[in-house]
């Protein structure tokens, strides 16, 4: 849970900026958007498998830098 302490001498804009940074760092907004709608377990699994495959393909094809050097 994001929690900041605001000093009396600190401008409100600066405190809001710190709060936004903290929320972004903790991934609260991302988590909220992910849980906004129900997603079937099979859909979650398919998305995870697809991302893993994409990472593996990128890793195996990315060794030469994408250029054919002859």
C-alpha positions in Angstrom: 0.0 0.0 0.0 1.4 3.4 -1.0 1.9 5.7 1.9 3.7 9.1 2.0 4.2 11.6 4.8 3.5 15.2 3.8 5.4 17.9 5.7 3.7 21.2 6.3 6.4 23.1 4.4 6.2 20.8 1.4 4.2 22.0 -1.6 1.1 19.9 -2.4 2.2 19.4 -6.0 5.5 17.9 -4.9 3.7 15.5 -2.5 1.4 14.4 -5.3 4.3 13.8 -7.6 6.0 11.7 -5.0 2.8 9.7 -4.4 2.4 9.1 -8.2 6.0 7.9 -8.5 5.5 5.5 -5.5 2.2 4.1 -6.9 3.9 3.6 -10.3 6.9 1.9 -8.7 4.7 -0.5 -6.7 2.6 -1.3 -9.8 -0.7 -0.6 -8.2 -2.3 0.9 -11.3 -1.0 -1.9 -13.5 -2.5 -4.4 -11.0 -5.8 -2.6 -10.9 -6.1 -2.6 -14.7 -5.2 -6.3 -14.8 -7.9 -7.2 -12.3 -10.6 -4.8 -13.6 -12.4 -7.5 -15.5 -12.6 -11.2 -14.8 -10.3 -13.3 -16.9 -10.8 -17.1 -17.3 -7.9 -19.2 -16.0 -7.4 -20.7 -19.4 -7.0 -17.2 -20.9 -4.4 -16.2 -18.3 -2.5 -19.4 -19.0 -2.6 -18.9 -22.8 -1.3 -15.3 -22.4 1.5 -16.4 -20.1 2.5 -19.2 -22.5 2.4 -16.8 -25.5 4.7 -14.3 -23.7 7.1 -17.1 -22.8 7.3 -18.3 -26.4 7.8 -14.8 -27.6 10.7 -14.3 -25.2 12.3 -17.6 -26.2 12.0 -16.7 -29.9 13.5 -13.3 -29.3 16.3 -14.8 -27.3 17.3 -17.5 -29.9 17.0 -15.2 -32.9 18.6 -12.2 -31.2 22.1 -13.6 -30.8 23.5 -12.4 -34.2 22.0 -9.0 -33.7 19.5 -9.5 -36.5 22.0 -8.9 -39.3 23.4 -11.4 -41.7 27.1 -10.9 -41.8 28.9 -12.6 -44.7 
